[in-house]
Amino acid sequence: MTRGSTAIVDGVAKANPQQAWNLTHTIDPTKVYPKFGPLPAVLEVRNQTGSWDVVGRTRQLLLSDGGSVVEHIIRADEPEVLAYRLSDFQKLFGKLVSGANAEWAFTPVAGGTRIRWSYTFHPLPRRGIIVGVIVRLFWGPYMKRVLPTIIAEVNRLA
């Protein structure tokens, strides 16, 4: 795999790791991933092959720019880690990346669980600088806006 551009955010939920694990992956992506700058919103989830917590499961996210992306779970170590690979990007990212990897990690801390979300985009040849700028200027800040919403939902449901 080529070297990628990575963004990492974390925050603390009041839920224990098992609750955080159970709730984070069941939140409807259309409720927590809005449009942000050039980044499209998630409008719909299609073709999900079962609960979103088992290695091998896939789903397609339809995006507000008319594109989509496919997610494939590649690691599910309950309640510590959920990782997935993203492929078949279209529109902007389809012209820039061969794929991406994302990971949610859940670590017990005093008063709850530290949730760490990381995303690495794998640029196509000669697109690394552009991808790096997008990750730094948009994707990282986007993740910083989205994670508190997810944590608030975990706290509400726990």
N, C-alpha and C positions, 0 to 999 in steps of 0.2 A: 504494500500500500504506500502511496506517495505521502510525503510529509504534508501536514494539514495546518489549518488555522483553527485555533481552539478558543472557546470562551467558557468560563466556569463561573457559576454563581452558587451561593449557598445561603441558607437561612434556617431558623429553628422553628419547628412546629411544637405545639404543646402535647401532641399525641405521642404515644410510645412508638418504637420502630415498627412493630407489627401493624398498628393502626395506620401509621403514615404510609407504609407499603401498600396496605389494602386500599386505602382511599386515593392515593396519588394516581395510581394507574387506572382507576375507574372514573375519574373526572372527565366529563365530556369535553374533548378538545375544542369544540366550537364555542364553548363558554369562556375559555381562558386564553385563547391565542388570537388577539385582534390584529388588525392591520397596524403597521408601525413603519413610517417612512416608506421605503421601497419594498418592505416585507409584507406579503399578503396575509390576510386573515385566513384561518381555517373555517370553511363554511359547512363542510359535511364530511362524515366518515363513511366510507363504503367498503364492502367486501371484507369486513373483519371476520377472521376465521375462528372466533371463540373469544373467551375472556382474555384480556390483555395482560397476561402474566405467565405465559408458557412459551418456552423456546420453540421457535418455528412458526409461531402465529404471525400473521400479516394483516395489514389493513392499508387502505388508500385514503389519503387526506385530499379533499378537493379544496382548492384555494381561491381566494377572491380575485386573483389576476387571471383566472381561467385555466390555470395549470393544476398540477397535482404532484404528489410524492407518495411513494410506497414505503411503509415502515415494516421491518422484519425483526422480531425479538431474537436476539442472539445470546442473551444471558439472563437468567431469572433465578437468582439466589435469594429466596425469600428468607427473612425480610431485609436483606442487606443491599442488594443491587438488582436493578433492572436496566438492561442495556439493549439498544436496538440499532440496526443499520438502516439508513435511508437511501433509497435508490430511485431511479426513474424520475429524477427532477425534470421539470419542464420550465418554460418561460425563462426568467432571469437566471436562476440557479442552474437550470439545465444547460445553459451556455457556458457556465463557469466551473461546475464541479462534476466529478465522477460519482460522488456520493458523500455520505456523512455518517458519523457514528455519534450516538448520544447515550448518556448514562445517567441514571438516578441512583445515588448512594444514600443509605439511611444509617446514621450512626447515633447510638444513644448518647445523650448529654444530660446534664442536670436540668430537670424540668421538661424534658421532651426528647426530640430527635432533630439532629442536624441533617438537613436535606441538601445534598450537593448535586447540582445538575451541570453536566458538562456536555459540550457539543464540539465536534471536530469536523470541519468541512475539508474534503480532499479535492484540491483544485485540479482542473484539467491542465495540460501542459501550457506554459506561458500565461497562466491566469492567476498564479499564486499571489502576486501583489494586489490585484483587484479583489480577490477573495479576502485577503488579509485586511484590506481597508473596510470592506463591507462588514466583516466580523467585528472589527474594532469600533467602527462608527455606528453600526446599526444592530447587529445580532447580539453582541454583549449587552448593550443598553436595553435591548428588547427583553432579553432574559431577566435582567434586573427588574424590569417592570412586571413581567409575567409571574415570576416565582412568588412574590408576596401574595398575589391573587390565589395561587394554588395553595399556599400555606394557610391563608385565611379560610379557604374552603375545607382543607383538612381539619383545621381547628374547629370549624363549625360542625362538621360531621362526626368528629371523634367523641 
